[in-house]
């Protein structure tokens, strides 16, 4: 069968093949001419045509419509949810829960405060596991036991059905300052059916404390001269119907105030806190204290007193204040001021040694704009350690009957009429007993008190009564007498001694060394004795008594005795403190015909707890001349060959 198309295709292939291998390619396969591309110009308009806008608008409208519908749906959903939540139905709202607290709007401090609490459920849904919590203010106590603080109160109410009300009565005792408002916070926690979430509703109840359970009455002067001792009287009276336990009084002193004394004593280091203890209904406590106020003329000093219960962590800090009282004192320049110097020292307290002579200088001046007539300066001495026979007053008189030095116009005409601004000087001397030489003298906290009083008239006249123009107090504290004796023994003591006596060169001889400490006046703490052993003396390690703390340092060769506390009167009222230790002495040939040292010079030191000063003395070295040994004979101290 003949297929013309196939034959035609074969002729084309043959022609192509011949063309590929022919040298004359163009003759076999004629080259066809190329077609040029034509540029077509498009007309682009500057804006949308009406027809285009119609097409675009018809394209976007369905999406815009969907967006509007979604927004409307969302708004409707919010409105519906709000209505369901706040409007009721089966949903619950906090606004439909009422916490009603009924009670007095004011209460006396320390009295029982009863409060009726009602919890109303006005929702259409039950409240589940309702828990009432009460947070009380500081100073609240349990009505069953006033010593027990009441900070929080919890009570499980249980379920409160829809439309129902639960009532509770709660009691507490509020303490605090008068006219202070106290807030009591009520919180009701609850759950709703089908949910584990906890919701709550709060209520604040305010109570005024219309009277304090404690009356605090402070009396003192309104005006005082600078550096003049001032007395204060503090009364603490119970207004409570029950016992108030563990009360303290705290005083906040102003700048320039120096505490002097109080009755009863304070319970703090800074002398500002007193322990009152338990106060029965209607009971009263009185505290008296004195101090010196320093300052310039016209300055005001404010004292603040607070009574309350102490903090658990710090018993000197008030946790709950029951009553607060402030007292203002105005400092006025004294009409006739006196500056008193003790041995040239103007301090309020001066420390002197036992048996020392003391000079007291008085510089006085009229600070009034008018004359002062018939002035008198009196200095009263008190204390057991001053020698009455030693008082000498220049241009003054000493009355031994009442131990008062008097300066007046009888001895010094300048006191007849003192012009404004006039200054004068007077002085006197006295001495303290020597505690070592005075038989039986043993006093704790030894001091001499100087009470200064200045009197005068601001109006001249024979029958014009004198008035007190100035008063002050200064103290002369007598330091204790801490003494040490150091001796060596052979025939007596707690240890048995051996070796030649007198000592022989290059041969060992043992000795007992005894230190004895005495303290005649004030208590002493941190007492210590130390000395160094010579190189030719060996420490044997024996000490007596065993309860005394005595140490030996081999590297420094120091022997130390830590005495610690020594009571005043040790050596007179009490036995001396003693310690002994054992040594071996091996003399050298170079020490022949001498009395060598057995123990170097000893020093005793300690802190006088009353005066706050370091005291003590040094003693010479102990040698082989053991004259205090009852068996000692002349020559027993000289080293022989």
Protein Blocks (a to p, Z undefined) as FASTA:
>chain_A
ZZfklmmmmmmmmmmmmmmmpmblmlmmccddddddddddddddfbdcfklmmmmmmmmm
mmmmmmmmmmmmmmmmmmmmmmmmmnnpjbdcfklpccdddddfbdcehiacdddddddd
fbfbdcehiacdddddehiacfklmkbccfbdcddebjadehiacdddddddddddehia
cddddddddddehiabdcddddddddddfbdfbdcdddddfbdcehiacddddddddfbf
bdcehiaddddddehiacfbdcdddfbfkopaccebjadehiacddddddddeddehiac
ddddddddddfklmkbcfbdfbdcdddddddddfbacdddeehiabfbdcddehiacddd
dddddfbfbdcehiacddddedjkbcfklpccehiacdfklopacddfklmmklmpcceh
iacddddddddddfklmghiacehiacdddddddddfbgcfklccddfbdcddddddddd
ddddddddfkgcjbdcedjddddehiacddddddddddfkbccehiacdddddfkbcceh
iacdfkbccdddfklopacddebpadehihilpccddddddddddddfklgoiacdfbdc
dddddddfknopacddddddddfblfkbmkbcehilpccZZ
